[in-house]
Amino acid sequence: MKNIGIICKLNRDEPRDILRHLLPWMQQKGCQVFVDIETASLLGIRGYDRREIPSRVEAVLVLGGDGTMLSVNRLVAGMGIPVMGINLGSLGFLTEVSKENIYSAVEKMLSERCTVEERLMLKAKIGRDGKIIADYLVLNDAVITKGALARIIDLETSIDKTYVTTFKADGLIISTPTGSTAYSLSAGGPILYPTLECIVLTPICSHTLTNRPIVLPDEMSIEVRLKSISEDVFLTLDGQTGCSLKPDDVIEICKAEHKAKLLVHGDRGYFDVLRTKLKWGER
């Protein structure tokens, strides 16, 4: 690989400090590097609009946390570009490379010795009055939630056009296996191995205690209709973007046509991540 994009978490000094040494090292190896314009301005070099970078590169290096990784994977979705994450955040399920291993990981990436791990993405559409008013791609989850002062909401849920139930709850999380260790886990959902091809439905504080999380094949499509009259209800995608919902809005969710591609350094397995990040085995 010779053409590498670099996208960093905004408003952080740490990526800039790392790149002062990393960029010359990569250029010495014959790389042409395309740095996002915000970070480049801090370094005094030419930068590129984030939306422009994917069309110029063979891979993208992300310096930040899982939030930055989520946004970059949505940005490159459908272009077949793999992404490697350097963890500058606190948790780092997606940004698997530590700061101490940057150079060895990038060396492995440039020599194409990394494993490419494909992850399921979801497509979410909002239907209103018979029209699609918005559509989104997500890597972690789509979450329907009520506002702080709203009552319990009613979410009429169907799978493959077959009615399942009407959840009476604070909300509903529709998650990929990658997102199973995010909000879904906090709401009592299962941990799924991230390369599985399935979808998790997890109710949030269900009024009916027997409403438990359910794992579905990824071929199934999910349709959720907001039956409550409250307008203080929101759809949030990957915890980063979204919109408010109105009564009788329909949220349609199915697997996306394309998958996210993550470059795996290989020094740390998924169960190592669980032990490190979730403190498995500790008292």
Helices and strands as residue ranges (DSSP letters): E 3-8, H 13-28, E 32-35, H 37-43, G 53-56, E 59-64, H 66-76, E 83-87, G 99-101, H 102-110, E 115-119, E 122-128, E 131-138, E 141-146, E 153-159, E 162-169, E 171-175, G 178-181, H 183-186, E 198-204, E 214-217, E 222-226, E 233-237, E 241-245, E 250-255, E 260-264, H 270-277
